[in-house]
Each structure stands twice: as structure tokens, then as C-alpha cells.
Amino acid sequence: MMAPTIALWGRRLLIALFFMAFLAAPVRTAEEAVITWGADLSAQDKAKIVRVMGIQPGHEPVRELSVTNTEEHALLGDTVPASYLGTRAISSAYVRPLQPGSGLQVSTHNITWVSRRTFAQALVTGGVRDAQVVVAAPVPVSGTAALTGIFKAFEAAVGEELPDQAKRIAGQELYVTKEVGESIGHEKASQLMERVKEEVISQNLTDQAEIIQLIRRLEAELGIRLSDTDVKRIADLMTRMKNLDLRLDDIEIQLDQVSDRVDRLLGTQTGLKGTVRTWLQQLIDLLARLLDQFLSFVAGARSWAAGKWQAMGRIVLTS
């Protein structure tokens, strides 16, 4: 009986040490938010974006950077036609990291090509995880160039660079979705692209002929007609995407509440206040779970100590 008791004591001791380490360890704080301004914004346009995003530069801890049209072309020029990237950088992005497992919270303003969920899909492809993302422009834009600013802001916020290949494929994903949407409608295109992506990942398809067969099957299921050009665009994208090691469970976590959260955020706070409330609730939930474990450990330790004293008492009496 002694060995199991020692093992149980050891496990409970580890839980206690973890709890104390958690209290001492740094956690993500409000100071990690980053905003990237389009370098060609006028003062009037910038003021408009500030109002739309619901932030207050200078009054809340936000690190400010700029992104240029040259950066947009340098990052996405290999996968997105230059005409879609334009000649001016006017999109801006606000990014705040959230606790691991929170998923993405995405809201867009004046992004005209694709739905917010499709935009979030591209962010996941590019490597963005667990973050509040607000992207806005003073006038309607495609959104593809805005990816450059989001990636730059996210990298600055978390202190890590995302793979260039993943970021370029994310741009290609938005571009292909837009092009397909021109012929079948943007809503149908978003549904198709999400279904294809999910099944390519879940079935681990690597052969382009198999991917094309999948696209044709989904084409029939969704009641749409794709041109051979669109089928090839999608198949080429998925062939490149298979090298990114995307996981379906991770995608589901990141996109779990995108639409619902966006609707609420647009009606409340998209800046610091809304995020702090979410962050505090997550912290409280985690601390509650750890406290339950800690109290269980204390109760177990008391029970073990009482048992030891009783055993020692029996030994003394017997002696």
C-alpha cells in the first residue's frame, strides 16, 4: 500500500508546484496589442478607421506600426496579381493575442471580396492563432493586401515570425475564393472552398487528380457549375496547402465562434474593453479549475497525514 500512496502524493505535489508556477509566470496582457496603419492613409481616413475599430491610440496600450504597398507586393506578389494589390496601402489591422485555445475573433470593415469566416480561414492558413483581429479600410477594398498588415501586427504581438510560404498561400486562398465567387457567387464560393479544404485535410489528399475529383463531387452536391479554370485554381491551391501541416481540429477551434463573436463585437467593444473582459473571464475559469485541483490535493494530503498518524499510534500501542 505504501508505493501507491507515495505515487499519489507525488502527483498531488506536482499539481501544487504547477499551481504556484502558474501564479508566478507571466501571462498575456493588454500591452501586447498591435495596430498596423496603411502607410498611404490620410489623417482623415486614419481618424475614420480609429472610430470604426473602437480603439483609442494614446489612451490604451497599443503598439503602432505602418505597412507599405511595397511590403504588400513583396509578400503576396507571387500568388496574387499586382492589379489586386493596387498602388496604395490603405488597409489597417488591429491584433491582440488571446489565451491559447480562445480561437480567432475577426471583424472586418469595408472588406468586399469574401465573408469574415473566409477571411478567418485565410488567417489560419497563414499561421494566425488565438487572436482578436479587426481589419478596416476607409473605402471598400479586396482585403487581400490587408493580410500583410495583419501578419505584421500578429508577428510583432507574439514575437515570432510566420512562415512566408504560409502567408503567401493565405493570400492565394483569398484571391482564388474571390475569383471563383465571380462566377458562382461569393457565398457559394466560400462554402465550396471551406468544404474542399476540410476534406483535403481530413482525407490527407496529396494527388491533384484526387483533389479534382473531390472538387467535382462537391460541385454536384452544392448545385454549382465550375469552369475548368476555376477547378484548376482550386486544385493548385490545395496542392500547395497540403504542405502546411494544417489540422482539422485546430481549424475548428480557431473558427468555432467567428461569426457569432463578430456580430456581438460589432455591436459592443472591438477594442481594449471587450478583450479585457474576455481575457479576465478565461483567467477566472482557469484559476477556478486549478484551485479545485489544489484543494483536492490539500484534502488528500490531510487524509494521508491522518492515516500516517493513526498507523504510528497503532505501532506505539502495540509496542
N, C-alpha and C positions, 0 to 999 in steps of 0.2 A: 504493500500500500504506500510505502514511502516514496518510491520512484514516481508514480503518477502525481502524488501531492507536490513533489518538487517541480515536476514539469508544469503543473497548473500554476504554481507560484511564479515560475519563470515567465510564463505567458502574461500573467497579470502585471508583473513588474515591467515587462516590455511595453504594455499598454500605458502604464503610468509614465514611463520615460518618454513615450511618444507624445503624450498629452502635454508634458512640461516643455518638450522641444517645440511643439506647435505654438504654445503661448509665447515662447521666446523668439520664434522665427518671424521674419518679415513677411507680410502679405501684400498683395497688390493694393495700391492705394490710389486715391483720386489724382495724385500728381502725375500719373502715367499717361494721361490723355494727350493726344497729339492732333493738331489740325494742319492740313496742307492746303495752302491757298494757291489757286491758279495764278501764275505769275502775270498774266495779262488782264487781271481784273481791275476795273476802275474802282475808285473809292466808293462810288455809289453802288456798284454791283456787290462789292465786299460787304457793305452795310446791309444790303438786302439778304445776302446769304447768312449773315450773323443772325438776323431776325428769323429766318426760316429754320435754322438749326437750333435756335433756342439757347445759344451759348452767350457768354459774356467774357470775351478776351480781356485780360487785365483784372478781372474780378473773380475768376476761378482758375485753378491751376491747369493751364493748357500750354503745352509747348507748341510754338508756331513755326512752320517751315513753308517753303514755297516749292512748287513743281512747275517746270517749264515745258513748252511744247516740244523742245528738243529732247527732253527726257522721255516724253511720251513716245516719240518716234523711235528713239534708241531702244526702248524696251519692247514695244509692240510692232515695230515696223516690219518684222519678218513674218508675222502672222495676220496682220490687219492692213488693208490697203491704206496708203498715205492719205487718200481723199477723206477717209472716215476719221482720221486723227486730226485733220484740219491744220491750221497755222497758228492758232492761239490757244493758250491754256487758260480756260475759264472755269473748269470744274474744281470743286473743293471738297475735301473729305475730313470728317471728324472721326477719330478712332479712339476708343477707350477699352483696354483689356478687361475682361471679366474673369471670374474664378473658373478654373478648369471644370468642364462639364456643363457650363452655362449655355453653350451654343452661341449662335450668332443672333444679334438683334440688328436688323437692317431697315433703314428708311431711306427713300430716295425722293428727290425733288427736281422736277424738270428732266428726268431720265426717260427718254421716249421710246427707246427700242424694245425693251424687254420688261417683264414683270420683276417685282422686287425679289421673288423667290428664285427666278432665273439668275438675277444678279448675284444673289447669295450663293447659288450653285457655282458660279464662276469664282467667287471669293474662296470657297472651299477648295476648288481645283488649284487655285494659286497658293494655297497654304495658310490662309487666314482662319484662325480658330478662336472661339470663345471671346468675342468682342462685340461691343456696340459700334455700329458703323452708320454714320449719316453722310450721305453724299448729295451734293446740291450744286446747281448751276443757276445763274441769273436768267438764262433763256433755255428753251428746250435743246438738249444735246443727246447724242447717242449713248453715252455712258461708258463706251469702251476706253476712251482716253482717261476717264475718271479713275479707272483701275490703277493707273500709275500712281496717282496721289494716295489712294487707299493703301496700296502695298508699301509705299514710302512711309506713310504715317504708322502703319502697323509695325513695320520693322524698327522704326525709331521708338515706338512704345514698348516693345518687348525686348529690344536689344539684340535681335537676331535677324539675319538676312534670309529671305525666302529664296528658293531655287529659281534662277532665271527661267529655266525651261518650264516650270510650273506656271509662272506668271505669264509667259508668252502664250501657253496653251489656254489659260483662262481668257486672255484677250480673244483668241481664236474662237473659243466657245461662245462668247457673246456675239461675235461677228457672224458666225455660222447660224446661230439661232435667229439673228435679225434677218439674214438673207433668206432662210427657209420661210420665215414668217411673212416675207413679202408676197409669197405665192399661196400659202395655205392659211394665213392669218397668224398673228403673233401668239394668241392664246394656244392654238393648236400646236404651233411650233415649240412652245415652252413645254407642253405636255409630252410631245414626241421626244424632245431632247432629254427630258428627265427620265422617261421610260427607257430609252436606249442606253443611257449612261448607267442606270441601275442594273439592267440586265447584263450589260457587258462586264460590269464589275462582279456581280453575283455569280455569273456563269464562267468568269475568267476567260472570256473570249479573246483570242490573240490573232486569229486568222481573219484577214479582211473579208474573205468570201463568206465566212460565218457571220461577220458583223453585218454585211449587206443583206444576207438572208434574214437576220433579225430585224433590220430596218424595214424590209418589205413586209414582214409579218405584222409589225406594229402599224405600218401604213394601212393595212387592211382592217386591223382592229379599230383604229381611230377613224376610219372612213375618210381618209385623205388621199390625195394623189401627189406624189413627189416626182420631180423631174430627175433624170439620170444625173444631172449636175448636182442637185441637192443631195441625192443619195451618196454620191462620191464625196461631197464636202463633209457630210456627217461621218462617213466611214473613215475618211482620212483623219478627222479629229479624234475619233475613238481609238484609232490605231496608235496615235501619238499619246493619248491619255492613258493607255494601259500601262505605260512605263512609269507612272507617277505613284504607284502603290496606294491608290485610293481604296478605302474600306467602306463598305456599305453601312455598317453600324455607326461609323464615325460621321458619315454624311447625314444619317438620320438624326443623330444627336445635334449636329450643328444647325439643321434646318427644321428641327422639331416644331418650333413655335414662331417661325419667321413671320408668317402672315398675321397671326394673332397679335404678336408683340408690336408689329409695325402699326397696326390700326390703333392700338392703345397709345403708343408713343406719340403718334401724330396729334392726338387729342390732349396729351399731357406734356411731360417734360422730356425732351430728347437730349438735354444737356446734363449737367452735373447732378441736379437734384434727383432725376429719375434713376440714374445709375447708382447713386449712393444708396437709395432705398433698396434697390435690388441687391446690391453688394452686402448691405447690412443684414438683410433677411437671410441670404445664403450663409453668412458668417454665424448668425444666431443658430440656424439649423445645424450647422456643423458642430458648433460648440455644445449644443444640446446632446447630440449623439455621443460626442467624446465624454461629456460629463456623465451620461448614463453608464458608459463603459468604466469610467473612473470610479463611480460609486459602487458599481458591481465588483470592481477589484477590491475596494476597501472592505466591503461586506465579506468577500471571500477571505481576505487576509485576517479579518477578525475571527471568522469561523475557524480558520486554520490555527490561529494562535490559541483560541479557546480549546480546541481539540488537543493541542500540544500540552497545555497546562493540565488538562484532565488526565492525559496519559502519564505525565510526570507525577501527578498526585497519586495515581494508582500504583506507580512504581515505588513511591515513598511509603505508602501504606503497606504494600506487600513486604517491603524490606523490614 
